[in-house]
Amino acid sequence: MVRPTLAGILREHGRAYRQTHTLSAAQARAWRAIVDCRTAALGGVRERCDACGAERHVYRSCGNRHCPQCQTRAKEAWRAARLRELLPVPYAHWVFTLPHALNPLAARHPRWLFDALFRCVSATLLELASNPRWLGATPAFSLVLHTWTQELHTHLHVHALVACGGLDDEGQWHAPGRGKGFLFPVQVASRVFRAKFLDALDQARRSARIPADPQTEPPAWQARRRALLAHDWVVYAKPPPGGPAQVLDYLARYTHRVAISNERILGCDHEQVRIRARDNRSGGKRTVTLPTAEFISRFLHHVLPPGFKRIRHYGLLAANHKRSHLAAARAALEMPEPQPTAIEAAEAFFARVGGHDPCRCAHCEHGHWRTIATLAPTPRCRAGPS
């Protein structure tokens, strides 16, 4: 039995869904890309085995960041680019989570809220690192935005990978004072993060940067503020396993993850979709059943605004001075300059991650595929967004 895919569900149920739902431009673009990915709609090539003469069509990938079929290569390319930036120090994994009381604002003004989340998390880490009590130096860290739970509910949080140490103004490297894997108390980080975000929210209201806030009226605004102050905001930290290469593998699991992977879709029948989700109580897995329209709506809710950068770098990794600051950090750590990273050919990459040579014919198992024709894109049946 062939397991369903996200593209197949959108393709099969697109017409019915569009009759009762309106998509934003970004959602429609993501929908088209996912449905067209690796189909004749995008064109491709026709290949023939040079031994047995078998032929096949290979269609192009869409490359959309929300497509579950297109993230493996993007993740590996990102990992290769970051390999040159790793420092020979421990790294810590932090997670900063916004309270669900802000979900209505995120639905109305996602770009503003996501940008504010990045600003406040980065400012929190930079401020704590600059304090001589904890580090007294500029750290190096990367942030990755996630907006979902395993059941595709809204859960706004940022993953941070932080080098345990930093560079001071004199070019000296400072290791954490309370142990090489300890940076700051999470309780302190939680309070600073909350204060910064609430201040950003207040400033945005005064300057009218978030018009049509669903809770803009004074009673609703005050009720939300009380809810945001009622509890500590969730911040936690843990060391990722292994050395520098394992650190990159660890973060890469988060950088190019999409809201739902095809592997988690278990079935689609009788207008319902079954997905696999983590069971936080038992630590195992469980099956969640959703009406098809609800499944599609939840997925589309996590399509990011056009051009929004969900992976950002700060401190020593900030783009405007990354080269010089990393060179200074390497010098302070007596670390040799990294060797130029070899660019891996696509064939070698897929052979490594897939365990087989994609250019070898699967029919005769000793011939190789050769391109014999280019296939132009062909119009598709538009059951989804036009």
KAHU-V750759 format. One record per pair of residues at least 24 apart in sequence whose C-alpha atoms are under 10 Angstrom apart, sorted by the first residue. I is the first residue (numbers start at 1). J is the second residue. Records with the same first field share a line. If there is no record, write none. Layout:
I=J  J
This chain:
2=267
3=262  263  265  266  267  268
4=262  263  264  265  266  267  268  269  273  274
5=68  69  260  261  262  263  264  265  266  267  268
6=31  34  35  67  68  69  260  261  262  263  264  265  295  296  299
7=31  32  33  34  35  36  37  67  68  69  262
8=34  35  268
9=35  265  267  268  273  292  293  295  296
10=34  35  292  293  296  383  384  385
11=35  36  381  382  383  384  385
12=383  384
13=271  292  293  296  383  384
14=293  296  382  383  384  385
15=382  383  384  385
16=293  383  384
17=292  293  294  296  297  383  384  385
18=293  383  384  385
20=293
21=293  297
22=385
23=297  300  301  385
24=300  303  305
25=305  306  385
26=300  303  304  305  306  307
27=66  299  300  301  302  303  304  305  306  385
28=300  303  384  385  386
29=64  303  306  385  386
30=62  64  65  66  67  300  303  304  385
31=64  66  67  300  303  384  385  386
32=62  64  382  383  384  385  386
33=61  62  63  64  65  66  67
34=61  62  63  64  65  66  67  68  69  70
35=62  67  380  382  383  384  385
36=60  61  62  379  380
37=61  62  63  64  67  68  69  70
38=62  69  70
39=377  378  380
40=375  376  377  378  379  380
41=375  376  377  378  379  380  381
42=375  376  377  378  379  380
43=374  375  376  377  378  379
44=373  374  375  376  377
45=370  371  372  373  374  375  376
46=369  370  371  372  373  374  375
47=359  368  369  370  371  372  373  374
48=361  367  368  369  370  371  372  373
49=359  360  361  362  363  364  365  366  367  368  369  370  371  372
50=360  361  366  367  368  369  370  371
51=361  363  364  365  366  367  368  369
52=361  363  364  365  366  367  368  369
53=361  363  364  367  368  369  370
54=361  362  363  364  367  369
55=361  363  369  370  371  372
56=361  369  370  371
57=371  373  374  375
58=371  374  375
59=374  375  376  377
60=375  377
65=256  257  258  303  304
66=256  257  258  259  260  261  299  300  302  303  304
67=257  258  259  260  261  262
68=256  257  258  259  260  261  262  263
69=258  261  262
70=256  258
71=255  256  257  258  261
72=252  253  256  257  350  353
73=256  346  349  350  353
74=252  255  256
75=249  251  252  253  254  255  256  257
76=249  252  256  344  349  353
77=343  344  349
78=248  252  255  256
79=245  248  249  251  252  255
80=248  341  342  343  344
81=341  343
82=248  252
83=244  245  247  248  338  341
84=326  337  338  339  340  341
85=140  244  316  317  322  323  326  327  330  338
86=140  163  244  245  247  248  326  330  338
87=140  163  164  165  244  326  329  330  333  335
88=163  164  243  244  330  333  334  335
89=163  164  165  166  175  180  181  243  244  333
90=162  163  164  165  175  180  181  182  239  240  241  242  243  244  247
91=140  141  160  161  162  163  164  165  180  181  182  183  238  239  240  241  242  243  244  247
92=141  160  161  162  163  164  181  182  183  237  238  239  240  241  247
93=141  142  159  160  161  162  163  236  237  238  239  240  241  247  250  251
94=125  143  158  159  160  161  162  186  235  236  237  238  239  240
95=121  143  144  145  157  158  159  160  161  234  235  236  237  238
96=120  121  143  145  156  157  158  159  160  186  189  190  193  194  233  234  235  236  237
97=121  146  147  155  156  157  158  159  190  193  194  233  234  235  236
98=147  155  156  157  158  193  194  197  228  233  234  235
99=155  156  157  194  227  228  229  231  232  233  234
100=154  155  156  227  228
101=223  224  225  227  228
102=155  156  215  224  225  227  228
103=147  154  155  156
104=154  213  214  215
105=210  212  213  214  215  216
106=147  154  156  213  214
107=154  213  214  301  302
108=210  211  212  213  214
109=209  210  211  212  213  214  305
110=302  304  305
111=304  305  306  308
112=201  204  209  210
113=156  197  200  201  210
114=145  146  147  156  157  158  304  305  308  309  310
115=145  308  309  310
116=196  197  200  201  204
117=145  156  157  158  193  196  197  200
118=143  144  145  157  158  197  310  311  312
119=193  196  197  200
120=192  193  194  195  196  197  198  199  200
121=157  158  159  160  189  190  192  193  194  196  197
122=160  193  312  313  314  315
123=192  193  196  314  315
124=188  189  190  191  192  193  194  195  196  197
125=160  162  183  184  189  192  193  314  315
126=314  315
127=189  192
128=183  184  185  188  189  192
129=164  165  166  176  183  184  315
130=166  167  168
131=184
132=174  176  177
133=176  177  178  184
134=165  174  175  176  177  178  182  183  184  185
135=164  165  166  167  168  173  174  175  176  177  178  182  183  184
136=165  166  167  168  169  173  174  175  176  177
137=165  166  167  168  169  170  171  172  173  174  175  176  315
138=165  166  167  168  169  173  174  314  315  316  325
139=163  164  165  166  167  168  173  174  314  315  316  317
140=164  165  166  167  313  314  315  316  317  318  322  325  326  329
141=312  313  314  315  316  317  318
142=251  255  311  312  313  314  315  316  317  318
143=251  254  255  310  311  312  313  314
144=251  252  254  255  256  309  310  311  312  313
145=254  255  309  310  311  312
146=254  255  256  257  258  259  302  310  311
147=258  259  301  302  303  304
148=258  259  260  298  299  301  302
149=259  260  277  278
150=259  260  264  275  276  277  278  279  288
151=259  260  275  276  277  278  287  288  289  290  295  298  299
152=259  260  277  294  295  296  297  298  299  300  301  302
153=259  298  299  301  302
154=298  301  302
155=302
157=234  235
158=235  254  310  311
159=236  237  251  254  255  311
160=237  251  254  311  312  313
161=237  238  239  240  247  248  250  251  313
162=237  239  314  315
163=316
164=239
165=329
166=315  316  329
167=315  316  325  326  328  329  330  332  333
168=329
170=328
171=325  328  329  331  332
172=328  329  331  332  333
173=328  329  330  331  332  333
174=332  333
181=238  239  240
182=237  238  239
183=237
184=237
185=235  236  237
186=233  234  235  236  237
187=232  233  234  235  236
188=235
189=233  234  235  236
190=232  233  234  235  236
191=229  232  233  234  235
192=233
193=232  233  234  235
194=228  229  231  232  233  234
195=229
198=225  228  229
201=225
254=311
255=310  311
256=310  311
258=299  302  303
259=298  299  300  301  302  303
260=298  299  302
268=292
